[in-house]
Amino acid sequence: MYKYDYNICTEPDEDIFKKQCAALEKHIPELKKEPLMTDVDNTKIQMYYKDGKKIKVKNDYMVGAVYIKSEIELTQFFKH
């Protein structure tokens, strides 16, 4: 079950989705990446795993947003 929700953008956006995935890959050590999934409505889903916990990034055309659902708290990886 996902414990954390992060709303990134209030409309689907390929560039923002790609940038968000790149930021996660850059800032979270030992992140494991699954192959990119594309739904029939062109929704993109990128799954990651960190220490056995799931992180899902979605560019969702049905909901109309870019968002992350995660089993771990992510802001800890982005503090300066």
mmJSON file of the N, C-alpha and C atoms, coordinates in Angstrom:
{"data_MODEL":{"atom_site":{
"group_PDB":["ATOM","ATOM","ATOM","ATOM","ATOM","ATOM","ATOM","ATOM","ATOM","ATOM","ATOM","ATOM","ATOM","ATOM","ATOM","ATOM","ATOM","ATOM","ATOM","ATOM","ATOM","ATOM","ATOM","ATOM","ATOM","ATOM","ATOM","ATOM","ATOM","ATOM","ATOM","ATOM","ATOM","ATOM","ATOM","ATOM","ATOM","ATOM","ATOM","ATOM","ATOM","ATOM","ATOM","ATOM","ATOM","ATOM","ATOM","ATOM","ATOM","ATOM","ATOM","ATOM","ATOM","ATOM","ATOM","ATOM","ATOM","ATOM","ATOM","ATOM","ATOM","ATOM","ATOM","ATOM","ATOM","ATOM","ATOM","ATOM","ATOM","ATOM","ATOM","ATOM","ATOM","ATOM","ATOM","ATOM","ATOM","ATOM","ATOM","ATOM","ATOM","ATOM","ATOM","ATOM","ATOM","ATOM","ATOM","ATOM","ATOM","ATOM","ATOM","ATOM","ATOM","ATOM","ATOM","ATOM","ATOM","ATOM","ATOM","ATOM","ATOM","ATOM","ATOM","ATOM","ATOM","ATOM","ATOM","ATOM","ATOM","ATOM","ATOM","ATOM","ATOM","ATOM","ATOM","ATOM","ATOM","ATOM","ATOM","ATOM","ATOM","ATOM","ATOM","ATOM","ATOM","ATOM","ATOM","ATOM","ATOM","ATOM","ATOM","ATOM","ATOM","ATOM","ATOM","ATOM","ATOM","ATOM","ATOM","ATOM","ATOM","ATOM","ATOM","ATOM","ATOM","ATOM","ATOM","ATOM","ATOM","ATOM","ATOM","ATOM","ATOM","ATOM","ATOM","ATOM","ATOM","ATOM","ATOM","ATOM","ATOM","ATOM","ATOM","ATOM","ATOM","ATOM","ATOM","ATOM","ATOM","ATOM","ATOM","ATOM","ATOM","ATOM","ATOM","ATOM","ATOM","ATOM","ATOM","ATOM","ATOM","ATOM","ATOM","ATOM","ATOM","ATOM","ATOM","ATOM","ATOM","ATOM","ATOM","ATOM","ATOM","ATOM","ATOM","ATOM","ATOM","ATOM","ATOM","ATOM","ATOM","ATOM","ATOM","ATOM","ATOM","ATOM","ATOM","ATOM","ATOM","ATOM","ATOM","ATOM","ATOM","ATOM","ATOM","ATOM","ATOM","ATOM","ATOM","ATOM","ATOM","ATOM","ATOM","ATOM","ATOM","ATOM","ATOM","ATOM","ATOM","ATOM","ATOM","ATOM","ATOM","ATOM","ATOM","ATOM","ATOM","ATOM","ATOM","ATOM"],
"id":[1,2,3,4,5,6,7,8,9,10,11,12,13,14,15,16,17,18,19,20,21,22,23,24,25,26,27,28,29,30,31,32,33,34,35,36,37,38,39,40,41,42,43,44,45,46,47,48,49,50,51,52,53,54,55,56,57,58,59,60,61,62,63,64,65,66,67,68,69,70,71,72,73,74,75,76,77,78,79,80,81,82,83,84,85,86,87,88,89,90,91,92,93,94,95,96,97,98,99,100,101,102,103,104,105,106,107,108,109,110,111,112,113,114,115,116,117,118,119,120,121,122,123,124,125,126,127,128,129,130,131,132,133,134,135,136,137,138,139,140,141,142,143,144,145,146,147,148,149,150,151,152,153,154,155,156,157,158,159,160,161,162,163,164,165,166,167,168,169,170,171,172,173,174,175,176,177,178,179,180,181,182,183,184,185,186,187,188,189,190,191,192,193,194,195,196,197,198,199,200,201,202,203,204,205,206,207,208,209,210,211,212,213,214,215,216,217,218,219,220,221,222,223,224,225,226,227,228,229,230,231,232,233,234,235,236,237,238,239,240],
"type_symbol":["N","C","C","N","C","C","N","C","C","N","C","C","N","C","C","N","C","C","N","C","C","N","C","C","N","C","C","N","C","C","N","C","C","N","C","C","N","C","C","N","C","C","N","C","C","N","C","C","N","C","C","N","C","C","N","C","C","N","C","C","N","C","C","N","C","C","N","C","C","N","C","C","N","C","C","N","C","C","N","C","C","N","C","C","N","C","C","N","C","C","N","C","C","N","C","C","N","C","C","N","C","C","N","C","C","N","C","C","N","C","C","N","C","C","N","C","C","N","C","C","N","C","C","N","C","C","N","C","C","N","C","C","N","C","C","N","C","C","N","C","C","N","C","C","N","C","C","N","C","C","N","C","C","N","C","C","N","C","C","N","C","C","N","C","C","N","C","C","N","C","C","N","C","C","N","C","C","N","C","C","N","C","C","N","C","C","N","C","C","N","C","C","N","C","C","N","C","C","N","C","C","N","C","C","N","C","C","N","C","C","N","C","C","N","C","C","N","C","C","N","C","C","N","C","C","N","C","C","N","C","C","N","C","C","N","C","C","N","C","C"],
"label_atom_id":["N","CA","C","N","CA","C","N","CA","C","N","CA","C","N","CA","C","N","CA","C","N","CA","C","N","CA","C","N","CA","C","N","CA","C","N","CA","C","N","CA","C","N","CA","C","N","CA","C","N","CA","C","N","CA","C","N","CA","C","N","CA","C","N","CA","C","N","CA","C","N","CA","C","N","CA","C","N","CA","C","N","CA","C","N","CA","C","N","CA","C","N","CA","C","N","CA","C","N","CA","C","N","CA","C","N","CA","C","N","CA","C","N","CA","C","N","CA","C","N","CA","C","N","CA","C","N","CA","C","N","CA","C","N","CA","C","N","CA","C","N","CA","C","N","CA","C","N","CA","C","N","CA","C","N","CA","C","N","CA","C","N","CA","C","N","CA","C","N","CA","C","N","CA","C","N","CA","C","N","CA","C","N","CA","C","N","CA","C","N","CA","C","N","CA","C","N","CA","C","N","CA","C","N","CA","C","N","CA","C","N","CA","C","N","CA","C","N","CA","C","N","CA","C","N","CA","C","N","CA","C","N","CA","C","N","CA","C","N","CA","C","N","CA","C","N","CA","C","N","CA","C","N","CA","C","N","CA","C","N","CA","C","N","CA","C","N","CA","C","N","CA","C","N","CA","C","N","CA","C"],
"label_alt_id":[null,null,null,null,null,null,null,null,null,null,null,null,null,null,null,null,null,null,null,null,null,null,null,null,null,null,null,null,null,null,null,null,null,null,null,null,null,null,null,null,null,null,null,null,null,null,null,null,null,null,null,null,null,null,null,null,null,null,null,null,null,null,null,null,null,null,null,null,null,null,null,null,null,null,null,null,null,null,null,null,null,null,null,null,null,null,null,null,null,null,null,null,null,null,null,null,null,null,null,null,null,null,null,null,null,null,null,null,null,null,null,null,null,null,null,null,null,null,null,null,null,null,null,null,null,null,null,null,null,null,null,null,null,null,null,null,null,null,null,null,null,null,null,null,null,null,null,null,null,null,null,null,null,null,null,null,null,null,null,null,null,null,null,null,null,null,null,null,null,null,null,null,null,null,null,null,null,null,null,null,null,null,null,null,null,null,null,null,null,null,null,null,null,null,null,null,null,null,null,null,null,null,null,null,null,null,null,null,null,null,null,null,null,null,null,null,null,null,null,null,null,null,null,null,null,null,null,null,null,null,null,null,null,null,null,null,null,null,null,null],
"label_comp_id":["MET","MET","MET","TYR","TYR","TYR","LYS","LYS","LYS","TYR","TYR","TYR","ASP","ASP","ASP","TYR","TYR","TYR","ASN","ASN","ASN","ILE","ILE","ILE","CYS","CYS","CYS","THR","THR","THR","GLU","GLU","GLU","PRO","PRO","PRO","ASP","ASP","ASP","GLU","GLU","GLU","ASP","ASP","ASP","ILE","ILE","ILE","PHE","PHE","PHE","LYS","LYS","LYS","LYS","LYS","LYS","GLN","GLN","GLN","CYS","CYS","CYS","ALA","ALA","ALA","ALA","ALA","ALA","LEU","LEU","LEU","GLU","GLU","GLU","LYS","LYS","LYS","HIS","HIS","HIS","ILE","ILE","ILE","PRO","PRO","PRO","GLU","GLU","GLU","LEU","LEU","LEU","LYS","LYS","LYS","LYS","LYS","LYS","GLU","GLU","GLU","PRO","PRO","PRO","LEU","LEU","LEU","MET","MET","MET","THR","THR","THR","ASP","ASP","ASP","VAL","VAL","VAL","ASP","ASP","ASP","ASN","ASN","ASN","THR","THR","THR","LYS","LYS","LYS","ILE","ILE","ILE","GLN","GLN","GLN","MET","MET","MET","TYR","TYR","TYR","TYR","TYR","TYR","LYS","LYS","LYS","ASP","ASP","ASP","GLY","GLY","GLY","LYS","LYS","LYS","LYS","LYS","LYS","ILE","ILE","ILE","LYS","LYS","LYS","VAL","VAL","VAL","LYS","LYS","LYS","ASN","ASN","ASN","ASP","ASP","ASP","TYR","TYR","TYR","MET","MET","MET","VAL","VAL","VAL","GLY","GLY","GLY","ALA","ALA","ALA","VAL","VAL","VAL","TYR","TYR","TYR","ILE","ILE","ILE","LYS","LYS","LYS","SER","SER","SER","GLU","GLU","GLU","ILE","ILE","ILE","GLU","GLU","GLU","LEU","LEU","LEU","THR","THR","THR","GLN","GLN","GLN","PHE","PHE","PHE","PHE","PHE","PHE","LYS","LYS","LYS","HIS","HIS","HIS"],
"label_asym_id":["A","A","A","A","A","A","A","A","A","A","A","A","A","A","A","A","A","A","A","A","A","A","A","A","A","A","A","A","A","A","A","A","A","A","A","A","A","A","A","A","A","A","A","A","A","A","A","A","A","A","A","A","A","A","A","A","A","A","A","A","A","A","A","A","A","A","A","A","A","A","A","A","A","A","A","A","A","A","A","A","A","A","A","A","A","A","A","A","A","A","A","A","A","A","A","A","A","A","A","A","A","A","A","A","A","A","A","A","A","A","A","A","A","A","A","A","A","A","A","A","A","A","A","A","A","A","A","A","A","A","A","A","A","A","A","A","A","A","A","A","A","A","A","A","A","A","A","A","A","A","A","A","A","A","A","A","A","A","A","A","A","A","A","A","A","A","A","A","A","A","A","A","A","A","A","A","A","A","A","A","A","A","A","A","A","A","A","A","A","A","A","A","A","A","A","A","A","A","A","A","A","A","A","A","A","A","A","A","A","A","A","A","A","A","A","A","A","A","A","A","A","A","A","A","A","A","A","A","A","A","A","A","A","A","A","A","A","A","A","A"],
"label_entity_id":["1","1","1","1","1","1","1","1","1","1","1","1","1","1","1","1","1","1","1","1","1","1","1","1","1","1","1","1","1","1","1","1","1","1","1","1","1","1","1","1","1","1","1","1","1","1","1","1","1","1","1","1","1","1","1","1","1","1","1","1","1","1","1","1","1","1","1","1","1","1","1","1","1","1","1","1","1","1","1","1","1","1","1","1","1","1","1","1","1","1","1","1","1","1","1","1","1","1","1","1","1","1","1","1","1","1","1","1","1","1","1","1","1","1","1","1","1","1","1","1","1","1","1","1","1","1","1","1","1","1","1","1","1","1","1","1","1","1","1","1","1","1","1","1","1","1","1","1","1","1","1","1","1","1","1","1","1","1","1","1","1","1","1","1","1","1","1","1","1","1","1","1","1","1","1","1","1","1","1","1","1","1","1","1","1","1","1","1","1","1","1","1","1","1","1","1","1","1","1","1","1","1","1","1","1","1","1","1","1","1","1","1","1","1","1","1","1","1","1","1","1","1","1","1","1","1","1","1","1","1","1","1","1","1","1","1","1","1","1","1"],
"label_seq_id":[1,1,1,2,2,2,3,3,3,4,4,4,5,5,5,6,6,6,7,7,7,8,8,8,9,9,9,10,10,10,11,11,11,12,12,12,13,13,13,14,14,14,15,15,15,16,16,16,17,17,17,18,18,18,19,19,19,20,20,20,21,21,21,22,22,22,23,23,23,24,24,24,25,25,25,26,26,26,27,27,27,28,28,28,29,29,29,30,30,30,31,31,31,32,32,32,33,33,33,34,34,34,35,35,35,36,36,36,37,37,37,38,38,38,39,39,39,40,40,40,41,41,41,42,42,42,43,43,43,44,44,44,45,45,45,46,46,46,47,47,47,48,48,48,49,49,49,50,50,50,51,51,51,52,52,52,53,53,53,54,54,54,55,55,55,56,56,56,57,57,57,58,58,58,59,59,59,60,60,60,61,61,61,62,62,62,63,63,63,64,64,64,65,65,65,66,66,66,67,67,67,68,68,68,69,69,69,70,70,70,71,71,71,72,72,72,73,73,73,74,74,74,75,75,75,76,76,76,77,77,77,78,78,78,79,79,79,80,80,80],
"pdbx_PDB_ins_code":[null,null,null,null,null,null,null,null,null,null,null,null,null,null,null,null,null,null,null,null,null,null,null,null,null,null,null,null,null,null,null,null,null,null,null,null,null,null,null,null,null,null,null,null,null,null,null,null,null,null,null,null,null,null,null,null,null,null,null,null,null,null,null,null,null,null,null,null,null,null,null,null,null,null,null,null,null,null,null,null,null,null,null,null,null,null,null,null,null,null,null,null,null,null,null,null,null,null,null,null,null,null,null,null,null,null,null,null,null,null,null,null,null,null,null,null,null,null,null,null,null,null,null,null,null,null,null,null,null,null,null,null,null,null,null,null,null,null,null,null,null,null,null,null,null,null,null,null,null,null,null,null,null,null,null,null,null,null,null,null,null,null,null,null,null,null,null,null,null,null,null,null,null,null,null,null,null,null,null,null,null,null,null,null,null,null,null,null,null,null,null,null,null,null,null,null,null,null,null,null,null,null,null,null,null,null,null,null,null,null,null,null,null,null,null,null,null,null,null,null,null,null,null,null,null,null,null,null,null,null,null,null,null,null,null,null,null,null,null,null],
"Cartn_x":[0.843,0.0,0.885,0.536,1.295,0.926,1.931,1.723,1.836,2.615,2.889,2.412,1.79,1.331,1.982,2.505,3.134,2.518,1.783,1.212,2.245,2.656,3.716,3.15,2.103,1.525,0.04,-0.792,-2.242,-2.76,-1.853,-2.231,-1.145,-1.474,-0.436,0.603,1.868,2.942,4.147,4.484,5.586,6.921,7.204,8.485,8.625,7.587,7.625,7.753,7.037,7.135,8.577,9.205,10.578,11.557,11.368,12.243,12.092,10.868,10.646,11.33,11.204,11.871,13.386,13.931,15.371,15.833,15.031,15.387,15.426,14.453,14.449,15.692,15.998,17.153,18.466,18.535,19.748,19.92,18.831,18.922,18.747,18.189,17.953,18.954,19.864,20.873,20.261,20.847,20.453,18.991,18.461,17.085,17.045,16.145,15.991,14.811,15.033,14.049,13.477,12.161,11.472,11.301,10.999,10.716,9.483,9.526,8.428,7.184,6.036,4.767,3.935,3.217,2.318,0.943,-0.073,-1.445,-2.089,-3.272,-3.955,-4.305,-4.461,-4.78,-3.52,-2.354,-1.036,-0.499,-1.189,-0.675,0.641,1.65,2.955,3.094,3.645,3.861,5.301,6.052,7.425,7.49,7.846,7.967,9.43,9.655,10.981,10.854,11.986,12.048,13.285,13.094,14.192,14.04,14.994,14.966,13.655,13.171,11.948,10.658,10.745,9.561,9.31,8.025,7.639,7.527,7.913,7.701,7.118,5.93,5.272,5.11,5.661,5.505,4.549,3.509,2.506,2.289,2.257,1.789,0.41,-0.62,-1.944,-2.92,-3.324,-4.259,-5.711,-6.042,-7.398,-7.651,-6.716,-6.832,-6.503,-5.581,-5.151,-4.098,-3.015,-1.984,-0.7,0.385,1.626,1.754,1.932,2.021,2.867,3.232,4.014,3.264,3.22,2.74,3.93,4.188,5.403,5.162,5.888,5.859,6.904,7.762,8.747,8.626,9.028,9.005,10.166,9.869,10.877,11.593,10.999,11.633,12.992,13.225,14.533,15.682,15.396,16.43,16.7,15.856,15.963,16.341,16.696,17.133,18.536,18.792,20.117,21.061],
"Cartn_y":[-1.188,0.0,1.247,2.194,3.437,4.357,4.853,5.709,7.195,7.525,8.917,9.227,10.396,10.89,12.245,12.406,13.662,14.104,15.198,15.752,16.672,16.352,17.09,18.136,17.778,18.671,18.347,19.367,19.17,18.837,18.497,17.999,17.058,16.123,15.226,16.009,15.67,16.384,15.449,15.072,14.132,14.657,15.94,16.503,16.504,16.918,16.931,15.508,14.574,13.166,12.667,12.93,12.49,13.161,14.452,15.176,14.649,14.307,13.778,12.418,11.568,10.264,10.446,11.356,11.614,12.125,12.978,13.511,12.394,11.5,10.372,9.513,9.213,8.368,9.028,10.345,11.075,11.153,11.39,11.712,10.534,9.429,8.301,7.197,6.941,5.904,4.502,3.647,2.24,2.043,2.947,2.849,1.856,0.905,-0.092,0.312,0.296,0.774,-0.39,-0.437,-1.414,-0.825,-1.641,-1.101,-0.182,0.876,1.831,1.136,1.391,0.841,1.965,1.653,2.61,1.974,2.657,2.174,2.527,1.993,2.208,3.678,4.458,5.886,6.752,6.133,6.761,7.175,6.779,7.003,6.245,6.925,6.306,5.997,4.828,4.393,3.902,4.551,4.124,3.634,2.366,1.769,1.711,2.039,1.937,1.159,0.632,-0.071,0.397,0.668,1.062,0.248,-0.62,-1.463,-2.25,-2.751,-3.557,-2.755,-1.436,-0.57,0.011,0.191,0.66,2.176,2.7,4.097,4.081,4.671,4.687,6.13,6.425,7.74,7.566,8.428,8.306,9.621,9.544,10.634,10.183,10.542,9.935,10.781,10.255,10.969,10.812,9.768,9.599,10.565,10.651,11.557,12.993,13.122,14.442,15.031,14.275,14.75,13.936,14.512,13.788,13.679,12.463,12.278,11.067,11.003,9.896,9.295,7.982,7.252,6.432,6.497,5.877,5.219,4.148,3.493,4.082,4.969,5.645,7.149,7.894,9.349,9.814,10.643,10.996,12.316,13.252,14.556,14.459,13.401,13.223,13.146,12.716,12.57,13.869,14.881,16.134,17.325,17.097,18.191,18.617,19.9,20.447,20.41],
"Cartn_z":[0.0,0.0,0.0,-0.845,-0.937,0.219,0.9,2.066,1.718,0.68,0.339,-1.078,-1.238,-2.536,-2.8,-4.005,-4.402,-5.731,-5.723,-6.946,-7.573,-8.793,-9.467,-10.418,-11.165,-12.169,-12.312,-12.522,-12.589,-13.985,-14.877,-16.199,-16.688,-17.566,-18.076,-18.875,-18.69,-19.374,-19.5,-20.726,-20.975,-20.462,-20.707,-20.288,-18.769,-18.07,-16.603,-16.067,-16.675,-16.277,-16.413,-17.563,-17.802,-16.84,-16.591,-15.666,-14.245,-13.853,-12.51,-12.351,-13.36,-13.317,-13.24,-14.033,-14.025,-12.661,-12.031,-10.71,-9.667,-9.702,-8.769,-8.976,-10.228,-10.543,-10.115,-10.188,-9.813,-8.293,-7.574,-6.148,-5.195,-5.667,-4.766,-5.071,-4.14,-4.374,-4.407,-5.239,-5.341,-5.735,-6.543,-7.031,-8.191,-8.136,-9.198,-10.077,-11.394,-12.361,-13.158,-13.271,-14.114,-15.52,-16.524,-17.853,-17.824,-18.617,-18.719,-19.273,-18.66,-19.137,-19.744,-20.834,-21.469,-21.577,-21.035,-21.058,-22.41,-22.676,-23.952,-24.186,-23.119,-23.264,-23.293,-23.442,-23.507,-22.133,-21.062,-19.714,-19.559,-19.009,-18.776,-17.288,-16.993,-15.618,-15.496,-14.607,-14.337,-12.896,-12.737,-11.406,-10.998,-9.733,-9.125,-7.823,-7.371,-6.086,-5.33,-4.049,-3.158,-1.883,-1.616,-0.421,-0.314,-1.453,-1.475,-1.436,-1.398,-1.363,-2.756,-3.101,-4.43,-4.511,-5.684,-6.045,-7.457,-7.625,-8.936,-9.404,-10.602,-11.218,-12.39,-12.436,-13.495,-14.222,-15.536,-16.39,-16.845,-16.089,-16.18,-16.998,-18.147,-19.009,-18.55,-17.833,-17.301,-16.144,-15.236,-14.088,-14.503,-15.432,-15.883,-14.976,-14.721,-13.801,-13.933,-13.42,-13.19,-11.675,-11.183,-9.738,-9.394,-8.107,-7.58,-6.405,-6.362,-5.19,-4.698,-3.399,-2.878,-1.527,-1.298,0.003,0.945,0.416,1.268,1.081,2.1,2.061,1.179,0.169,-0.832,-0.593,0.157,0.301,0.979,1.757,2.405,1.402,0.17,-0.843,-1.602,-1.378,-2.14,-1.277,-0.017,0.854,0.458,0.564,0.18,1.344],
"occupancy":[1.0,1.0,1.0,1.0,1.0,1.0,1.0,1.0,1.0,1.0,1.0,1.0,1.0,1.0,1.0,1.0,1.0,1.0,1.0,1.0,1.0,1.0,1.0,1.0,1.0,1.0,1.0,1.0,1.0,1.0,1.0,1.0,1.0,1.0,1.0,1.0,1.0,1.0,1.0,1.0,1.0,1.0,1.0,1.0,1.0,1.0,1.0,1.0,1.0,1.0,1.0,1.0,1.0,1.0,1.0,1.0,1.0,1.0,1.0,1.0,1.0,1.0,1.0,1.0,1.0,1.0,1.0,1.0,1.0,1.0,1.0,1.0,1.0,1.0,1.0,1.0,1.0,1.0,1.0,1.0,1.0,1.0,1.0,1.0,1.0,1.0,1.0,1.0,1.0,1.0,1.0,1.0,1.0,1.0,1.0,1.0,1.0,1.0,1.0,1.0,1.0,1.0,1.0,1.0,1.0,1.0,1.0,1.0,1.0,1.0,1.0,1.0,1.0,1.0,1.0,1.0,1.0,1.0,1.0,1.0,1.0,1.0,1.0,1.0,1.0,1.0,1.0,1.0,1.0,1.0,1.0,1.0,1.0,1.0,1.0,1.0,1.0,1.0,1.0,1.0,1.0,1.0,1.0,1.0,1.0,1.0,1.0,1.0,1.0,1.0,1.0,1.0,1.0,1.0,1.0,1.0,1.0,1.0,1.0,1.0,1.0,1.0,1.0,1.0,1.0,1.0,1.0,1.0,1.0,1.0,1.0,1.0,1.0,1.0,1.0,1.0,1.0,1.0,1.0,1.0,1.0,1.0,1.0,1.0,1.0,1.0,1.0,1.0,1.0,1.0,1.0,1.0,1.0,1.0,1.0,1.0,1.0,1.0,1.0,1.0,1.0,1.0,1.0,1.0,1.0,1.0,1.0,1.0,1.0,1.0,1.0,1.0,1.0,1.0,1.0,1.0,1.0,1.0,1.0,1.0,1.0,1.0,1.0,1.0,1.0,1.0,1.0,1.0,1.0,1.0,1.0,1.0,1.0,1.0,1.0,1.0,1.0,1.0,1.0,1.0],
"B_iso_or_equiv":[0.0,0.0,0.0,0.0,0.0,0.0,0.0,0.0,0.0,0.0,0.0,0.0,0.0,0.0,0.0,0.0,0.0,0.0,0.0,0.0,0.0,0.0,0.0,0.0,0.0,0.0,0.0,0.0,0.0,0.0,0.0,0.0,0.0,0.0,0.0,0.0,0.0,0.0,0.0,0.0,0.0,0.0,0.0,0.0,0.0,0.0,0.0,0.0,0.0,0.0,0.0,0.0,0.0,0.0,0.0,0.0,0.0,0.0,0.0,0.0,0.0,0.0,0.0,0.0,0.0,0.0,0.0,0.0,0.0,0.0,0.0,0.0,0.0,0.0,0.0,0.0,0.0,0.0,0.0,0.0,0.0,0.0,0.0,0.0,0.0,0.0,0.0,0.0,0.0,0.0,0.0,0.0,0.0,0.0,0.0,0.0,0.0,0.0,0.0,0.0,0.0,0.0,0.0,0.0,0.0,0.0,0.0,0.0,0.0,0.0,0.0,0.0,0.0,0.0,0.0,0.0,0.0,0.0,0.0,0.0,0.0,0.0,0.0,0.0,0.0,0.0,0.0,0.0,0.0,0.0,0.0,0.0,0.0,0.0,0.0,0.0,0.0,0.0,0.0,0.0,0.0,0.0,0.0,0.0,0.0,0.0,0.0,0.0,0.0,0.0,0.0,0.0,0.0,0.0,0.0,0.0,0.0,0.0,0.0,0.0,0.0,0.0,0.0,0.0,0.0,0.0,0.0,0.0,0.0,0.0,0.0,0.0,0.0,0.0,0.0,0.0,0.0,0.0,0.0,0.0,0.0,0.0,0.0,0.0,0.0,0.0,0.0,0.0,0.0,0.0,0.0,0.0,0.0,0.0,0.0,0.0,0.0,0.0,0.0,0.0,0.0,0.0,0.0,0.0,0.0,0.0,0.0,0.0,0.0,0.0,0.0,0.0,0.0,0.0,0.0,0.0,0.0,0.0,0.0,0.0,0.0,0.0,0.0,0.0,0.0,0.0,0.0,0.0,0.0,0.0,0.0,0.0,0.0,0.0,0.0,0.0,0.0,0.0,0.0,0.0],
"pdbx_formal_charge":[null,null,null,null,null,null,null,null,null,null,null,null,null,null,null,null,null,null,null,null,null,null,null,null,null,null,null,null,null,null,null,null,null,null,null,null,null,null,null,null,null,null,null,null,null,null,null,null,null,null,null,null,null,null,null,null,null,null,null,null,null,null,null,null,null,null,null,null,null,null,null,null,null,null,null,null,null,null,null,null,null,null,null,null,null,null,null,null,null,null,null,null,null,null,null,null,null,null,null,null,null,null,null,null,null,null,null,null,null,null,null,null,null,null,null,null,null,null,null,null,null,null,null,null,null,null,null,null,null,null,null,null,null,null,null,null,null,null,null,null,null,null,null,null,null,null,null,null,null,null,null,null,null,null,null,null,null,null,null,null,null,null,null,null,null,null,null,null,null,null,null,null,null,null,null,null,null,null,null,null,null,null,null,null,null,null,null,null,null,null,null,null,null,null,null,null,null,null,null,null,null,null,null,null,null,null,null,null,null,null,null,null,null,null,null,null,null,null,null,null,null,null,null,null,null,null,null,null,null,null,null,null,null,null,null,null,null,null,null,null],
"auth_seq_id":[1,1,1,2,2,2,3,3,3,4,4,4,5,5,5,6,6,6,7,7,7,8,8,8,9,9,9,10,10,10,11,11,11,12,12,12,13,13,13,14,14,14,15,15,15,16,16,16,17,17,17,18,18,18,19,19,19,20,20,20,21,21,21,22,22,22,23,23,23,24,24,24,25,25,25,26,26,26,27,27,27,28,28,28,29,29,29,30,30,30,31,31,31,32,32,32,33,33,33,34,34,34,35,35,35,36,36,36,37,37,37,38,38,38,39,39,39,40,40,40,41,41,41,42,42,42,43,43,43,44,44,44,45,45,45,46,46,46,47,47,47,48,48,48,49,49,49,50,50,50,51,51,51,52,52,52,53,53,53,54,54,54,55,55,55,56,56,56,57,57,57,58,58,58,59,59,59,60,60,60,61,61,61,62,62,62,63,63,63,64,64,64,65,65,65,66,66,66,67,67,67,68,68,68,69,69,69,70,70,70,71,71,71,72,72,72,73,73,73,74,74,74,75,75,75,76,76,76,77,77,77,78,78,78,79,79,79,80,80,80],
"auth_comp_id":["MET","MET","MET","TYR","TYR","TYR","LYS","LYS","LYS","TYR","TYR","TYR","ASP","ASP","ASP","TYR","TYR","TYR","ASN","ASN","ASN","ILE","ILE","ILE","CYS","CYS","CYS","THR","THR","THR","GLU","GLU","GLU","PRO","PRO","PRO","ASP","ASP","ASP","GLU","GLU","GLU","ASP","ASP","ASP","ILE","ILE","ILE","PHE","PHE","PHE","LYS","LYS","LYS","LYS","LYS","LYS","GLN","GLN","GLN","CYS","CYS","CYS","ALA","ALA","ALA","ALA","ALA","ALA","LEU","LEU","LEU","GLU","GLU","GLU","LYS","LYS","LYS","HIS","HIS","HIS","ILE","ILE","ILE","PRO","PRO","PRO","GLU","GLU","GLU","LEU","LEU","LEU","LYS","LYS","LYS","LYS","LYS","LYS","GLU","GLU","GLU","PRO","PRO","PRO","LEU","LEU","LEU","MET","MET","MET","THR","THR","THR","ASP","ASP","ASP","VAL","VAL","VAL","ASP","ASP","ASP","ASN","ASN","ASN","THR","THR","THR","LYS","LYS","LYS","ILE","ILE","ILE","GLN","GLN","GLN","MET","MET","MET","TYR","TYR","TYR","TYR","TYR","TYR","LYS","LYS","LYS","ASP","ASP","ASP","GLY","GLY","GLY","LYS","LYS","LYS","LYS","LYS","LYS","ILE","ILE","ILE","LYS","LYS","LYS","VAL","VAL","VAL","LYS","LYS","LYS","ASN","ASN","ASN","ASP","ASP","ASP","TYR","TYR","TYR","MET","MET","MET","VAL","VAL","VAL","GLY","GLY","GLY","ALA","ALA","ALA","VAL","VAL","VAL","TYR","TYR","TYR","ILE","ILE","ILE","LYS","LYS","LYS","SER","SER","SER","GLU","GLU","GLU","ILE","ILE","ILE","GLU","GLU","GLU","LEU","LEU","LEU","THR","THR","THR","GLN","GLN","GLN","PHE","PHE","PHE","PHE","PHE","PHE","LYS","LYS","LYS","HIS","HIS","HIS"],
"auth_asym_id":["A","A","A","A","A","A","A","A","A","A","A","A","A","A","A","A","A","A","A","A","A","A","A","A","A","A","A","A","A","A","A","A","A","A","A","A","A","A","A","A","A","A","A","A","A","A","A","A","A","A","A","A","A","A","A","A","A","A","A","A","A","A","A","A","A","A","A","A","A","A","A","A","A","A","A","A","A","A","A","A","A","A","A","A","A","A","A","A","A","A","A","A","A","A","A","A","A","A","A","A","A","A","A","A","A","A","A","A","A","A","A","A","A","A","A","A","A","A","A","A","A","A","A","A","A","A","A","A","A","A","A","A","A","A","A","A","A","A","A","A","A","A","A","A","A","A","A","A","A","A","A","A","A","A","A","A","A","A","A","A","A","A","A","A","A","A","A","A","A","A","A","A","A","A","A","A","A","A","A","A","A","A","A","A","A","A","A","A","A","A","A","A","A","A","A","A","A","A","A","A","A","A","A","A","A","A","A","A","A","A","A","A","A","A","A","A","A","A","A","A","A","A","A","A","A","A","A","A","A","A","A","A","A","A","A","A","A","A","A","A"],
"auth_atom_id":["N","CA","C","N","CA","C","N","CA","C","N","CA","C","N","CA","C","N","CA","C","N","CA","C","N","CA","C","N","CA","C","N","CA","C","N","CA","C","N","CA","C","N","CA","C","N","CA","C","N","CA","C","N","CA","C","N","CA","C","N","CA","C","N","CA","C","N","CA","C","N","CA","C","N","CA","C","N","CA","C","N","CA","C","N","CA","C","N","CA","C","N","CA","C","N","CA","C","N","CA","C","N","CA","C","N","CA","C","N","CA","C","N","CA","C","N","CA","C","N","CA","C","N","CA","C","N","CA","C","N","CA","C","N","CA","C","N","CA","C","N","CA","C","N","CA","C","N","CA","C","N","CA","C","N","CA","C","N","CA","C","N","CA","C","N","CA","C","N","CA","C","N","CA","C","N","CA","C","N","CA","C","N","CA","C","N","CA","C","N","CA","C","N","CA","C","N","CA","C","N","CA","C","N","CA","C","N","CA","C","N","CA","C","N","CA","C","N","CA","C","N","CA","C","N","CA","C","N","CA","C","N","CA","C","N","CA","C","N","CA","C","N","CA","C","N","CA","C","N","CA","C","N","CA","C","N","CA","C","N","CA","C","N","CA","C","N","CA","C","N","CA","C","N","CA","C","N","CA","C"],
"pdbx_PDB_model_num":[1,1,1,1,1,1,1,1,1,1,1,1,1,1,1,1,1,1,1,1,1,1,1,1,1,1,1,1,1,1,1,1,1,1,1,1,1,1,1,1,1,1,1,1,1,1,1,1,1,1,1,1,1,1,1,1,1,1,1,1,1,1,1,1,1,1,1,1,1,1,1,1,1,1,1,1,1,1,1,1,1,1,1,1,1,1,1,1,1,1,1,1,1,1,1,1,1,1,1,1,1,1,1,1,1,1,1,1,1,1,1,1,1,1,1,1,1,1,1,1,1,1,1,1,1,1,1,1,1,1,1,1,1,1,1,1,1,1,1,1,1,1,1,1,1,1,1,1,1,1,1,1,1,1,1,1,1,1,1,1,1,1,1,1,1,1,1,1,1,1,1,1,1,1,1,1,1,1,1,1,1,1,1,1,1,1,1,1,1,1,1,1,1,1,1,1,1,1,1,1,1,1,1,1,1,1,1,1,1,1,1,1,1,1,1,1,1,1,1,1,1,1,1,1,1,1,1,1,1,1,1,1,1,1,1,1,1,1,1,1]
}}}
